[in-house]
Amino acid sequence: MLALAGGVSRVTKAALNVAPLILANPRRAVAQDFWLIAEALTRYDLALLPRGRATVSCLHSYLTDFALVFDRAEFVQRFAQLARKRGSWGLWTQQPAMALSACVRWGVTPDYLVVLLSSQAQDALDALRLARENKHFERTRILADLTNFPQTVQADPRACVAEPGLFDGFVIAGSSAE
């Protein structure tokens, strides 16, 4: 495990990177405040990434969606600031309309928006189409994650939908997608 993380020195540096955050908030740390712990673990993970290499860091869909629901702008803004130091950043979400709205309100523009789609994806796709027309997201690359779909759809999503052009303009990601 240490070798995967870059060795003892990188793990130690990553832990030391988190220490000021915890030490500045001792009461929240003792109370095991969810957002403090989430930020500490996110900082730790980002510190493990190699420097000088183009990296895309996406906030996990659970953390993204919790931040959206609980209106935690500062959490997403800090993640964006820290991740941008290492390369590109993005949000992975199951709530694209809420994510797009929050990004505009919070003044953040992700480099990537990865949307975990389900079979009831029409509303999500409509929101994503609107995002492509919005100047705020003109540089955001939108990826449709189809891992919840059957393998046949993942293999050729454009051929498996009733509406022609449903996925046009989106990068398709999934275990069988190209």
Backbone as JSON Lines, residues from 0, in Angstrom:
{"i":0,"aa":"M","n":[0.81,-1.19,0.0],"ca":[0.0,0.0,0.0],"c":[0.86,1.26,0.0]}
{"i":1,"aa":"L","n":[1.92,1.24,0.79],"ca":[2.79,2.41,0.83],"c":[3.42,2.68,-0.53]}
{"i":2,"aa":"A","n":[3.77,1.62,-1.23],"ca":[4.38,1.8,-2.56],"c":[3.4,2.46,-3.52]}
{"i":3,"aa":"L","n":[2.13,2.06,-3.46],"ca":[1.11,2.68,-4.32],"c":[0.94,4.16,-4.01]}
{"i":4,"aa":"A","n":[1.1,4.52,-2.76],"ca":[0.93,5.91,-2.34],"c":[2.18,6.74,-2.59]}
{"i":5,"aa":"G","n":[3.27,6.12,-3.01],"ca":[4.48,6.87,-3.29],"c":[5.54,6.74,-2.21]}
{"i":6,"aa":"G","n":[5.35,5.83,-1.28],"ca":[6.35,5.61,-0.24],"c":[6.05,6.34,1.04]}
{"i":7,"aa":"V","n":[6.86,6.02,2.04],"ca":[6.66,6.58,3.38],"c":[6.79,8.1,3.38]}
{"i":8,"aa":"S","n":[7.74,8.63,2.63],"ca":[7.94,10.09,2.66],"c":[6.73,10.83,2.08]}
{"i":9,"aa":"R","n":[6.14,10.32,1.01],"ca":[4.98,11.0,0.43],"c":[3.77,10.9,1.37]}
{"i":10,"aa":"V","n":[3.59,9.75,2.0],"ca":[2.49,9.58,2.95],"c":[2.67,10.52,4.14]}
{"i":11,"aa":"T","n":[3.9,10.63,4.62],"ca":[4.19,11.54,5.74],"c":[3.92,12.99,5.34]}
{"i":12,"aa":"K","n":[4.37,13.39,4.16],"ca":[4.13,14.76,3.69],"c":[2.64,15.03,3.53]}
{"i":13,"aa":"A","n":[1.9,14.04,3.04],"ca":[0.46,14.21,2.88],"c":[-0.21,14.39,4.24]}
{"i":14,"aa":"A","n":[0.22,13.61,5.22],"ca":[-0.34,13.73,6.57],"c":[0.0,15.09,7.18]}
{"i":15,"aa":"L","n":[1.23,15.55,6.97],"ca":[1.63,16.86,7.49],"c":[0.88,17.99,6.79]}
{"i":16,"aa":"N","n":[0.48,17.77,5.56],"ca":[-0.31,18.75,4.81],"c":[-1.69,18.95,5.45]}
{"i":17,"aa":"V","n":[-2.2,17.91,6.09],"ca":[-3.52,17.96,6.71],"c":[-3.46,18.52,8.13]}
{"i":18,"aa":"A","n":[-2.32,18.38,8.79],"ca":[-2.19,18.76,10.2],"c":[-2.64,20.19,10.5]}
{"i":19,"aa":"P","n":[-2.26,21.21,9.71],"ca":[-2.71,22.57,10.04],"c":[-4.23,22.72,10.06]}
{"i":20,"aa":"L","n":[-4.91,22.03,9.17],"ca":[-6.37,22.1,9.14],"c":[-6.96,21.54,10.43]}
{"i":21,"aa":"I","n":[-6.46,20.39,10.86],"ca":[-6.97,19.75,12.08],"c":[-6.6,20.58,13.31]}
{"i":22,"aa":"L","n":[-5.36,21.05,13.37],"ca":[-4.91,21.83,14.53],"c":[-5.64,23.16,14.65]}
{"i":23,"aa":"A","n":[-6.06,23.73,13.54],"ca":[-6.8,25.0,13.56],"c":[-8.25,24.82,14.0]}
{"i":24,"aa":"N","n":[-8.72,23.59,14.02],"ca":[-10.11,23.31,14.36],"c":[-10.21,22.16,15.36]}
{"i":25,"aa":"P","n":[-9.62,22.3,16.56],"ca":[-9.58,21.16,17.48],"c":[-10.96,20.69,17.95]}
{"i":26,"aa":"R","n":[-11.87,21.62,18.19],"ca":[-13.21,21.21,18.66],"c":[-13.95,20.42,17.59]}
{"i":27,"aa":"R","n":[-13.86,20.91,16.36],"ca":[-14.51,20.2,15.26],"c":[-13.87,18.83,15.05]}
{"i":28,"aa":"A","n":[-12.55,18.76,15.24],"ca":[-11.85,17.48,15.07],"c":[-12.28,16.48,16.14]}
{"i":29,"aa":"V","n":[-12.35,16.93,17.39],"ca":[-12.77,16.05,18.48],"c":[-14.21,15.6,18.28]}
{"i":30,"aa":"A","n":[-15.04,16.5,17.79],"ca":[-16.45,16.17,17.54],"c":[-16.63,15.35,16.27]}
{"i":31,"aa":"Q","n":[-15.54,15.09,15.56],"ca":[-15.56,14.34,14.31],"c":[-16.54,14.97,13.31]}
{"i":32,"aa":"D","n":[-16.42,16.28,13.16],"ca":[-17.24,17.03,12.22],"c":[-17.07,16.46,10.81]}
{"i":33,"aa":"F","n":[-18.18,16.1,10.19],"ca":[-18.14,15.45,8.88],"c":[-17.36,16.27,7.86]}
{"i":34,"aa":"W","n":[-17.64,17.56,7.77],"ca":[-17.03,18.39,6.72],"c":[-15.55,18.61,6.97]}
{"i":35,"aa":"L","n":[-15.15,18.7,8.22],"ca":[-13.72,18.83,8.53],"c":[-12.99,17.54,8.14]}
{"i":36,"aa":"I","n":[-13.55,16.41,8.5],"ca":[-12.93,15.13,8.17],"c":[-12.91,14.93,6.65]}
{"i":37,"aa":"A","n":[-14.0,15.28,5.98],"ca":[-14.04,15.15,4.51],"c":[-12.97,16.01,3.86]}
{"i":38,"aa":"E","n":[-12.81,17.24,4.35],"ca":[-11.78,18.11,3.77],"c":[-10.39,17.57,4.09]}
{"i":39,"aa":"A","n":[-10.19,17.08,5.29],"ca":[-8.88,16.54,5.66],"c":[-8.52,15.35,4.77]}
{"i":40,"aa":"L","n":[-9.46,14.44,4.58],"ca":[-9.19,13.27,3.73],"c":[-8.99,13.66,2.27]}
{"i":41,"aa":"T","n":[-9.75,14.65,1.82],"ca":[-9.59,15.13,0.45],"c":[-8.22,15.77,0.26]}
{"i":42,"aa":"R","n":[-7.8,16.59,1.23],"ca":[-6.46,17.2,1.16],"c":[-5.37,16.12,1.17]}
{"i":43,"aa":"Y","n":[-5.56,15.12,2.01],"ca":[-4.59,14.02,2.09],"c":[-4.49,13.31,0.74]}
{"i":44,"aa":"D","n":[-5.63,12.97,0.17],"ca":[-5.63,12.28,-1.13],"c":[-4.97,13.13,-2.22]}
{"i":45,"aa":"L","n":[-5.3,14.41,-2.26],"ca":[-4.7,15.29,-3.27],"c":[-3.19,15.42,-3.08]}
{"i":46,"aa":"A","n":[-2.75,15.43,-1.82],"ca":[-1.31,15.54,-1.55],"c":[-0.55,14.3,-2.0]}
{"i":47,"aa":"L","n":[-1.23,13.17,-2.13],"ca":[-0.58,11.94,-2.59],"c":[-0.36,11.93,-4.1]}
{"i":48,"aa":"L","n":[-1.06,12.79,-4.82],"ca":[-0.91,12.82,-6.28],"c":[0.48,13.33,-6.65]}
{"i":49,"aa":"P","n":[1.07,12.75,-7.69],"ca":[2.41,13.19,-8.09],"c":[2.38,14.62,-8.64]}
{"i":50,"aa":"R","n":[3.41,15.36,-8.31],"ca":[3.54,16.73,-8.82],"c":[4.12,16.7,-10.23]}
{"i":51,"aa":"G","n":[3.81,17.74,-10.99],"ca":[4.41,17.87,-12.31],"c":[3.81,16.96,-13.37]}
{"i":52,"aa":"R","n":[2.72,16.31,-13.06],"ca":[2.07,15.45,-14.04],"c":[0.63,15.93,-14.2]}
{"i":53,"aa":"A","n":[0.17,16.01,-15.42],"ca":[-1.2,16.45,-15.66],"c":[-2.16,15.47,-14.98]}
{"i":54,"aa":"T","n":[-2.95,15.98,-14.08],"ca":[-3.85,15.16,-13.29],"c":[-5.24,15.77,-13.32]}
{"i":55,"aa":"V","n":[-6.25,14.92,-13.4],"ca":[-7.63,15.37,-13.24],"c":[-8.13,14.79,-11.93]}
{"i":56,"aa":"S","n":[-8.55,15.65,-11.03],"ca":[-9.08,15.23,-9.74],"c":[-10.56,15.58,-9.7]}
{"i":57,"aa":"C","n":[-11.39,14.55,-9.57],"ca":[-12.84,14.77,-9.48],"c":[-13.31,14.44,-8.07]}
{"i":58,"aa":"L","n":[-14.11,15.32,-7.52],"ca":[-14.7,15.07,-6.22],"c":[-15.72,13.96,-6.36]}
{"i":59,"aa":"H","n":[-15.65,12.96,-5.49],"ca":[-16.54,11.79,-5.57],"c":[-18.0,12.22,-5.55]}
{"i":60,"aa":"S","n":[-18.84,11.46,-6.2],"ca":[-20.25,11.84,-6.34],"c":[-20.95,11.98,-4.99]}
{"i":61,"aa":"Y","n":[-20.63,11.15,-4.02],"ca":[-21.29,11.28,-2.71],"c":[-20.92,12.62,-2.06]}
{"i":62,"aa":"L","n":[-19.63,12.97,-2.08],"ca":[-19.22,14.24,-1.48],"c":[-19.77,15.42,-2.27]}
{"i":63,"aa":"T","n":[-19.75,15.31,-3.6],"ca":[-20.31,16.38,-4.42],"c":[-21.78,16.58,-4.09]}
{"i":64,"aa":"D","n":[-22.54,15.5,-4.11],"ca":[-23.99,15.62,-3.9],"c":[-24.33,16.05,-2.47]}
{"i":65,"aa":"F","n":[-23.58,15.59,-1.47],"ca":[-23.79,16.07,-0.1],"c":[-23.5,17.57,-0.02]}
{"i":66,"aa":"A","n":[-22.42,18.01,-0.65],"ca":[-22.08,19.43,-0.63],"c":[-23.18,20.26,-1.3]}
{"i":67,"aa":"L","n":[-23.76,19.73,-2.36],"ca":[-24.84,20.43,-3.05],"c":[-26.07,20.54,-2.16]}
{"i":68,"aa":"V","n":[-26.47,19.42,-1.58],"ca":[-27.69,19.39,-0.76],"c":[-27.55,20.29,0.47]}
{"i":69,"aa":"F","n":[-26.36,20.27,1.09],"ca":[-26.16,21.04,2.31],"c":[-25.53,22.41,2.04]}
{"i":70,"aa":"D","n":[-25.49,22.81,0.76],"ca":[-25.02,24.13,0.34],"c":[-23.64,24.47,0.93]}
{"i":71,"aa":"R","n":[-22.7,23.55,0.76],"ca":[-21.35,23.71,1.29],"c":[-20.41,24.26,0.22]}
{"i":72,"aa":"A","n":[-20.66,25.5,-0.16],"ca":[-19.88,26.15,-1.22],"c":[-18.39,26.16,-0.88]}
{"i":73,"aa":"E","n":[-18.07,26.46,0.38],"ca":[-16.66,26.58,0.75],"c":[-15.92,25.24,0.6]}
{"i":74,"aa":"F","n":[-16.6,24.14,0.81],"ca":[-15.97,22.83,0.64],"c":[-15.59,22.6,-0.82]}
{"i":75,"aa":"V","n":[-16.52,22.87,-1.71],"ca":[-16.26,22.69,-3.15],"c":[-15.22,23.71,-3.63]}
{"i":76,"aa":"Q","n":[-15.31,24.94,-3.16],"ca":[-14.33,25.96,-3.56],"c":[-12.92,25.59,-3.12]}
{"i":77,"aa":"R","n":[-12.78,25.08,-1.9],"ca":[-11.45,24.67,-1.42],"c":[-10.94,23.47,-2.2]}
{"i":78,"aa":"F","n":[-11.84,22.51,-2.49],"ca":[-11.42,21.37,-3.3],"c":[-10.92,21.85,-4.66]}
{"i":79,"aa":"A","n":[-11.66,22.75,-5.29],"ca":[-11.27,23.26,-6.61],"c":[-9.91,23.95,-6.53]}
{"i":80,"aa":"Q","n":[-9.7,24.75,-5.5],"ca":[-8.43,25.47,-5.34],"c":[-7.27,24.49,-5.15]}
{"i":81,"aa":"L","n":[-7.45,23.49,-4.32],"ca":[-6.38,22.52,-4.06],"c":[-6.13,21.62,-5.27]}
{"i":82,"aa":"A","n":[-7.2,21.18,-5.91],"ca":[-7.05,20.28,-7.07],"c":[-6.42,21.0,-8.25]}
{"i":83,"aa":"R","n":[-6.73,22.27,-8.42],"ca":[-6.18,23.03,-9.54],"c":[-4.66,23.15,-9.43]}
{"i":84,"aa":"K","n":[-4.13,23.11,-8.23],"ca":[-2.67,23.14,-8.05],"c":[-2.02,21.91,-8.66]}
{"i":85,"aa":"R","n":[-2.76,20.83,-8.79],"ca":[-2.24,19.56,-9.31],"c":[-2.63,19.33,-10.77]}
{"i":86,"aa":"G","n":[-3.51,20.13,-11.29],"ca":[-3.96,19.95,-12.67],"c":[-5.4,20.4,-12.82]}
{"i":87,"aa":"S","n":[-6.18,19.64,-13.52],"ca":[-7.59,19.96,-13.75],"c":[-8.44,19.4,-12.61]}
{"i":88,"aa":"W","n":[-9.63,19.94,-12.48],"ca":[-10.52,19.43,-11.44],"c":[-11.92,19.27,-12.0]}
{"i":89,"aa":"G","n":[-12.7,18.48,-11.29],"ca":[-14.07,18.27,-11.73],"c":[-14.96,17.79,-10.61]}
{"i":90,"aa":"L","n":[-16.23,17.73,-10.94],"ca":[-17.24,17.2,-10.03],"c":[-17.85,15.97,-10.67]}
{"i":91,"aa":"W","n":[-18.08,14.97,-9.86],"ca":[-18.76,13.76,-10.3],"c":[-20.07,13.76,-9.54]}
{"i":92,"aa":"T","n":[-21.19,13.72,-10.23],"ca":[-22.48,13.91,-9.57],"c":[-23.56,13.03,-10.15]}
{"i":93,"aa":"Q","n":[-24.57,12.81,-9.34],"ca":[-25.79,12.15,-9.8],"c":[-26.92,13.18,-9.92]}
{"i":94,"aa":"Q","n":[-26.6,14.44,-9.61],"ca":[-27.58,15.53,-9.62],"c":[-27.08,16.67,-10.5]}
{"i":95,"aa":"P","n":[-27.06,16.48,-11.82],"ca":[-26.44,17.49,-12.69],"c":[-27.11,18.87,-12.64]}
{"i":96,"aa":"A","n":[-28.42,18.92,-12.6],"ca":[-29.08,20.23,-12.57],"c":[-28.7,21.01,-11.32]}
{"i":97,"aa":"M","n":[-28.7,20.32,-10.18],"ca":[-28.32,20.96,-8.92],"c":[-26.85,21.37,-8.95]}
{"i":98,"aa":"A","n":[-26.0,20.53,-9.51],"ca":[-24.56,20.83,-9.59],"c":[-24.31,22.04,-10.47]}
{"i":99,"aa":"L","n":[-24.96,22.1,-11.6],"ca":[-24.78,23.23,-12.51],"c":[-25.23,24.53,-11.87]}
{"i":100,"aa":"S","n":[-26.38,24.5,-11.22],"ca":[-26.9,25.68,-10.55],"c":[-25.95,26.14,-9.44]}
{"i":101,"aa":"A","n":[-25.48,25.19,-8.64],"ca":[-24.57,25.53,-7.54],"c":[-23.26,26.11,-8.06]}
{"i":102,"aa":"C","n":[-22.73,25.54,-9.13],"ca":[-21.47,26.06,-9.69],"c":[-21.61,27.53,-10.08]}
{"i":103,"aa":"V","n":[-22.72,27.88,-10.69],"ca":[-22.94,29.27,-11.08],"c":[-23.06,30.14,-9.83]}
{"i":104,"aa":"R","n":[-23.87,29.71,-8.86],"ca":[-24.06,30.49,-7.64],"c":[-22.78,30.65,-6.84]}
{"i":105,"aa":"W","n":[-21.97,29.59,-6.8],"ca":[-20.75,29.6,-6.0],"c":[-19.55,30.17,-6.74]}
{"i":106,"aa":"G","n":[-19.71,30.45,-8.02],"ca":[-18.62,31.03,-8.8],"c":[-17.48,30.08,-9.09]}
{"i":107,"aa":"V","n":[-17.8,28.8,-9.27],"ca":[-16.78,27.81,-9.63],"c":[-17.13,27.22,-10.99]}
{"i":108,"aa":"T","n":[-16.11,26.95,-11.77],"ca":[-16.31,26.35,-13.08],"c":[-15.42,25.12,-13.18]}
{"i":109,"aa":"P","n":[-16.0,23.94,-13.07],"ca":[-15.17,22.74,-13.15],"c":[-14.64,22.53,-14.56]}
{"i":110,"aa":"D","n":[-13.46,21.93,-14.64],"ca":[-12.92,21.56,-15.95],"c":[-13.69,20.37,-16.5]}
{"i":111,"aa":"Y","n":[-14.17,19.53,-15.59],"ca":[-14.92,18.33,-15.97],"c":[-16.16,18.22,-15.1]}
{"i":112,"aa":"L","n":[-17.23,17.78,-15.71],"ca":[-18.44,17.43,-14.98],"c":[-18.78,16.01,-15.42]}
{"i":113,"aa":"V","n":[-18.64,15.08,-14.49],"ca":[-18.93,13.68,-14.77],"c":[-20.29,13.39,-14.17]}
{"i":114,"aa":"V","n":[-21.22,12.94,-15.01],"ca":[-22.59,12.72,-14.56],"c":[-22.91,11.24,-14.64]}
{"i":115,"aa":"L","n":[-23.22,10.67,-13.49],"ca":[-23.61,9.27,-13.41],"c":[-25.08,9.2,-13.84]}
{"i":116,"aa":"L","n":[-25.3,8.71,-15.04],"ca":[-26.66,8.67,-15.59],"c":[-27.36,7.37,-15.24]}
{"i":117,"aa":"S","n":[-28.67,7.44,-15.18],"ca":[-29.49,6.25,-14.97],"c":[-30.41,6.11,-16.18]}
{"i":118,"aa":"S","n":[-31.25,5.11,-16.15],"ca":[-32.17,4.92,-17.28],"c":[-33.21,6.04,-17.36]}
{"i":119,"aa":"Q","n":[-33.36,6.8,-16.29],"ca":[-34.28,7.94,-16.27],"c":[-33.48,9.23,-16.47]}
{"i":120,"aa":"A","n":[-32.68,9.28,-17.51],"ca":[-31.68,10.33,-17.68],"c":[-32.16,11.55,-18.47]}
{"i":121,"aa":"Q","n":[-33.37,11.57,-18.95],"ca":[-33.78,12.64,-19.85],"c":[-33.64,14.02,-19.22]}
{"i":122,"aa":"D","n":[-34.1,14.2,-17.97],"ca":[-33.98,15.5,-17.31],"c":[-32.53,15.9,-17.15]}
{"i":123,"aa":"A","n":[-31.68,14.93,-16.8],"ca":[-30.26,15.21,-16.64],"c":[-29.65,15.65,-17.97]}
{"i":124,"aa":"L","n":[-29.99,14.96,-19.03],"ca":[-29.45,15.31,-20.34],"c":[-29.94,16.69,-20.79]}
{"i":125,"aa":"D","n":[-31.19,17.02,-20.48],"ca":[-31.7,18.35,-20.81],"c":[-30.9,19.43,-20.08]}
{"i":126,"aa":"A","n":[-30.62,19.2,-18.79],"ca":[-29.84,20.17,-18.02],"c":[-28.43,20.3,-18.58]}
{"i":127,"aa":"L","n":[-27.85,19.18,-19.0],"ca":[-26.49,19.22,-19.54],"c":[-26.45,19.93,-20.89]}
{"i":128,"aa":"R","n":[-27.49,19.77,-21.68],"ca":[-27.56,20.49,-22.96],"c":[-27.6,22.0,-22.71]}
{"i":129,"aa":"L","n":[-28.38,22.41,-21.73],"ca":[-28.45,23.84,-21.38],"c":[-27.09,24.34,-20.9]}
{"i":130,"aa":"A","n":[-26.38,23.49,-20.15],"ca":[-25.06,23.89,-19.65],"c":[-24.09,24.15,-20.8]}
{"i":131,"aa":"R","n":[-24.19,23.34,-21.83],"ca":[-23.28,23.53,-22.97],"c":[-23.51,24.88,-23.64]}
{"i":132,"aa":"E","n":[-24.71,25.43,-23.52],"ca":[-25.03,26.72,-24.13],"c":[-24.69,27.89,-23.21]}
{"i":133,"aa":"N","n":[-24.35,27.61,-21.95],"ca":[-24.08,28.64,-20.96],"c":[-22.6,29.0,-20.97]}
{"i":134,"aa":"K","n":[-22.29,30.28,-21.06],"ca":[-20.89,30.73,-21.11],"c":[-20.09,30.29,-19.88]}
{"i":135,"aa":"H","n":[-20.77,30.16,-18.75],"ca":[-20.08,29.75,-17.52],"c":[-19.42,28.38,-17.68]}
{"i":136,"aa":"F","n":[-19.99,27.54,-18.53],"ca":[-19.49,26.16,-18.68],"c":[-18.88,25.91,-20.06]}
{"i":137,"aa":"E","n":[-18.5,26.97,-20.77],"ca":[-18.01,26.78,-22.13],"c":[-16.72,25.97,-22.19]}
{"i":138,"aa":"R","n":[-15.93,25.96,-21.12],"ca":[-14.69,25.17,-21.11],"c":[-14.84,23.88,-20.32]}
{"i":139,"aa":"T","n":[-16.0,23.63,-19.77],"ca":[-16.23,22.41,-18.99],"c":[-16.5,21.25,-19.93]}
{"i":140,"aa":"R","n":[-15.77,20.18,-19.72],"ca":[-15.98,18.96,-20.51],"c":[-16.96,18.08,-19.75]}
{"i":141,"aa":"I","n":[-18.05,17.72,-20.41],"ca":[-19.1,16.93,-19.76],"c":[-18.95,15.47,-20.17]}
{"i":142,"aa":"L","n":[-18.9,14.6,-19.17],"ca":[-18.78,13.17,-19.42],"c":[-20.02,12.47,-18.88]}
{"i":143,"aa":"A","n":[-20.61,11.62,-19.68],"ca":[-21.77,10.83,-19.26],"c":[-21.26,9.47,-18.8]}
{"i":144,"aa":"D","n":[-21.4,9.18,-17.51],"ca":[-20.96,7.91,-16.94],"c":[-22.13,6.93,-17.01]}
{"i":145,"aa":"L","n":[-21.96,5.88,-17.8],"ca":[-23.04,4.91,-18.03],"c":[-22.83,3.61,-17.27]}
{"i":146,"aa":"T","n":[-22.05,3.62,-16.21],"ca":[-21.77,2.36,-15.51],"c":[-23.01,1.75,-14.88]}
{"i":147,"aa":"N","n":[-24.09,2.5,-14.71],"ca":[-25.33,1.94,-14.18],"c":[-26.18,1.26,-15.25]}
{"i":148,"aa":"F","n":[-25.78,1.39,-16.51],"ca":[-26.54,0.82,-17.61],"c":[-26.08,-0.6,-17.89]}
{"i":149,"aa":"P","n":[-26.93,-1.41,-18.54],"ca":[-26.52,-2.76,-18.94],"c":[-25.33,-2.71,-19.9]}
{"i":150,"aa":"Q","n":[-24.57,-3.8,-19.95],"ca":[-23.38,-3.88,-20.8],"c":[-23.71,-3.57,-22.26]}
{"i":151,"aa":"T","n":[-24.88,-3.98,-22.73],"ca":[-25.23,-3.73,-24.14],"c":[-25.32,-2.24,-24.43]}
{"i":152,"aa":"V","n":[-25.86,-1.49,-23.49],"ca":[-25.96,-0.04,-23.67],"c":[-24.57,0.59,-23.55]}
{"i":153,"aa":"Q","n":[-23.78,0.11,-22.59],"ca":[-22.44,0.66,-22.41],"c":[-21.59,0.44,-23.66]}
{"i":154,"aa":"A","n":[-21.79,-0.7,-24.32],"ca":[-20.99,-1.03,-25.5],"c":[-21.28,-0.09,-26.67]}
{"i":155,"aa":"D","n":[-22.54,0.29,-26.84],"ca":[-22.91,1.17,-27.95],"c":[-24.12,2.01,-27.55]}
{"i":156,"aa":"P","n":[-23.93,3.01,-26.68],"ca":[-25.07,3.75,-26.16],"c":[-25.88,4.48,-27.22]}
{"i":157,"aa":"R","n":[-25.22,4.97,-28.25],"ca":[-25.95,5.73,-29.27],"c":[-26.9,4.84,-30.06]}
{"i":158,"aa":"A","n":[-26.59,3.55,-30.18],"ca":[-27.44,2.63,-30.93],"c":[-28.58,2.08,-30.08]}
{"i":159,"aa":"C","n":[-28.52,2.28,-28.76],"ca":[-29.49,1.66,-27.86],"c":[-30.55,2.61,-27.34]}
{"i":160,"aa":"V","n":[-30.62,3.81,-27.88],"ca":[-31.61,4.75,-27.39],"c":[-32.62,5.07,-28.47]}
{"i":161,"aa":"A","n":[-33.83,5.34,-28.04],"ca":[-34.91,5.6,-28.99],"c":[-34.76,6.98,-29.64]}
{"i":162,"aa":"E","n":[-34.24,7.94,-28.91],"ca":[-34.12,9.3,-29.43],"c":[-32.79,9.47,-30.16]}
{"i":163,"aa":"P","n":[-32.83,9.68,-31.47],"ca":[-31.57,9.9,-32.2],"c":[-30.85,11.13,-31.65]}
{"i":164,"aa":"G","n":[-29.56,11.02,-31.5],"ca":[-28.76,12.15,-31.04],"c":[-28.81,12.4,-29.55]}
{"i":165,"aa":"L","n":[-29.39,11.48,-28.78],"ca":[-29.55,11.7,-27.34],"c":[-28.21,12.0,-26.66]}
{"i":166,"aa":"F","n":[-27.16,11.29,-27.05],"ca":[-25.86,11.48,-26.41],"c":[-24.91,12.33,-27.25]}
{"i":167,"aa":"D","n":[-25.38,12.94,-28.31],"ca":[-24.49,13.74,-29.15],"c":[-23.85,14.87,-28.34]}
{"i":168,"aa":"G","n":[-22.57,15.03,-28.52],"ca":[-21.86,16.1,-27.84],"c":[-21.34,15.74,-26.47]}
{"i":169,"aa":"F","n":[-21.62,14.53,-25.99],"ca":[-21.15,14.12,-24.68],"c":[-20.09,13.05,-24.83]}
{"i":170,"aa":"V","n":[-19.09,13.09,-23.99],"ca":[-18.12,12.02,-23.93],"c":[-18.75,10.91,-23.1]}
{"i":171,"aa":"I","n":[-18.72,9.7,-23.61],"ca":[-19.36,8.58,-22.94],"c":[-18.31,7.8,-22.18]}
{"i":172,"aa":"A","n":[-18.56,7.53,-20.91],"ca":[-17.66,6.74,-20.08],"c":[-18.44,5.6,-19.46]}
{"i":173,"aa":"G","n":[-17.82,4.45,-19.4],"ca":[-18.42,3.28,-18.78],"c":[-17.48,2.12,-18.95]}
{"i":174,"aa":"S","n":[-17.74,1.03,-18.28],"ca":[-16.79,-0.07,-18.31],"c":[-16.63,-0.65,-19.71]}
{"i":175,"aa":"S","n":[-17.65,-0.55,-20.56],"ca":[-17.55,-1.07,-21.92],"c":[-17.46,0.03,-22.97]}
{"i":176,"aa":"A","n":[-17.64,1.27,-22.55],"ca":[-17.63,2.38,-23.51],"c":[-16.21,2.65,-23.99]}
{"i":177,"aa":"E","n":[-16.13,3.21,-25.2],"ca":[-14.81,3.54,-25.75],"c":[-14.3,4.81,-25.13]}
